[in-house]
């Protein structure tokens, strides 16, 4: 019985120390108002986000020559997301006047991804827990 309890406790301790992965996906870019264009990046946190937990997520959009075309510094909290089926879903936005000119030669770089759960900070970039879903929508035509 002691072995079962010890094994269960070790398994629990090892799972707590692992960083929770996130997945990022550029899902849409469109004009929002007054000549400003917004790129929507969907964020999936592969666990529930608690009431006092936070995800610090900073993104930078660069054109093909490496010039910064937009930045986004975000603190995602419980009120910003939906907790569904064991995951948390939300969005962040990269906005600028030039964002709608973006094509597949532009890149969005994750500069910071830090998850704070129960007061403990985890650098998801260092833990290699930032996953990219490089979704490309189908072209739609009307004939």
VENGIUR-V241193 format. One record per residue. N is the residue number from 1. PHI is phi in whole degrees, 0 to 359 (NA if undefined). PSI is psi as a letter, one per 30 degrees, with the letter a starting at -180 (NA if undefined). OMEGA is omega in radians with two decimals (* if undefined). Layout:
BEGIN
N;PHI;PSI;OMEGA + N;PHI;PSI;OMEGA
END
This chain:
BEGIN
1;NA;e;3.13 + 2;297;e;3.13 + 3;295;e;3.13 + 4;295;e;3.13 + 5;296;e;-3.14 + 6;297;e;3.13 + 7;296;e;3.13 + 8;297;e;3.13 + 9;294;e;3.11 + 10;295;e;3.12 + 11;296;e;3.12 + 12;295;e;-3.13 + 13;297;e;-3.12 + 14;290;e;3.13 + 15;288;e;3.12 + 16;292;e;-3.08 + 17;284;f;-3.14 + 18;282;k;3.11 + 19;288;k;3.07 + 20;279;k;-3.12 + 21;285;l;3.00 + 22;234;l;3.06 + 23;236;k;3.12 + 24;244;k;-3.13 + 25;214;k;3.03 + 26;285;j;-3.02 + 27;251;f;-3.05 + 28;194;k;2.99 + 29;223;k;3.14 + 30;201;l;3.05 + 31;289;k;-3.13 + 32;250;e;3.03 + 33;181;l;3.05 + 34;47;h;3.09 + 35;77;g;3.12 + 36;267;k;3.13 + 37;247;k;-3.06 + 38;234;k;3.01 + 39;260;k;-3.12 + 40;265;k;3.06 + 41;245;j;3.09 + 42;283;k;-3.14 + 43;241;k;3.03 + 44;243;k;3.05 + 45;260;k;-3.00 + 46;278;h;3.05 + 47;187;l;3.05 + 48;293;k;3.01 + 49;257;j;-3.09 + 50;285;l;-3.08 + 51;305;e;-3.08 + 52;252;g;3.13 + 53;277;l;-3.12 + 54;216;l;2.97 + 55;238;j;3.04 + 56;267;j;-3.05 + 57;225;j;3.13 + 58;245;k;-3.11 + 59;235;k;3.08 + 60;226;k;3.07 + 61;262;k;-3.14 + 62;235;k;3.08 + 63;279;a;-3.03 + 64;297;f;3.12 + 65;268;g;3.09 + 66;91;g;3.11 + 67;285;k;3.12 + 68;289;k;3.14 + 69;249;f;3.11 + 70;182;k;3.09 + 71;227;l;3.13 + 72;211;j;3.07 + 73;246;k;-2.98 + 74;231;k;2.93 + 75;239;j;-3.10 + 76;267;k;-3.12 + 77;239;l;-3.12 + 78;308;e;-3.12 + 79;288;f;-3.09 + 80;267;f;-2.98 + 81;232;l;3.00 + 82;243;k;3.06 + 83;269;j;-3.13 + 84;221;k;3.01 + 85;49;h;3.08 + 86;79;g;3.13 + 87;226;l;3.07 + 88;243;k;-3.08 + 89;239;k;3.10 + 90;201;a;-3.13 + 91;223;l;2.92 + 92;230;l;-3.01 + 93;230;k;2.97 + 94;251;j;-3.05 + 95;233;k;3.05 + 96;192;l;3.10 + 97;288;f;-3.06 + 98;259;f;-3.00 + 99;301;e;-3.12 + 100;288;f;3.06 + 101;276;f;-3.10 + 102;294;k;3.02 + 103;224;a;-3.07 + 104;292;f;3.09 + 105;275;f;3.09 + 106;280;l;3.07 + 107;229;k;3.00 + 108;250;j;-3.12 + 109;258;k;3.05 + 110;275;j;-3.13 + 111;271;e;3.14 + 112;210;k;3.04 + 113;213;j;-3.10 + 114;238;k;3.13 + 115;257;k;3.09 + 116;249;j;-3.14 + 117;234;k;-3.13 + 118;53;h;3.11 + 119;80;f;-3.13 + 120;257;k;-3.13 + 121;269;k;3.07 + 122;232;k;3.07 + 123;278;j;-3.06 + 124;289;f;3.07 + 125;293;e;3.13 + 126;296;e;-3.14 + 127;280;f;-3.12 + 128;56;h;-3.13 + 129;246;g;3.04 + 130;257;j;-3.12 + 131;253;k;-3.13 + 132;246;k;3.02 + 133;259;j;-3.05 + 134;278;i;-3.11 + 135;297;k;3.04 + 136;232;j;-3.08 + 137;291;l;3.07 + 138;285;l;3.05 + 139;282;k;3.14 + 140;249;k;3.08 + 141;232;k;3.06 + 142;242;k;-3.11 + 143;234;NA;*
END
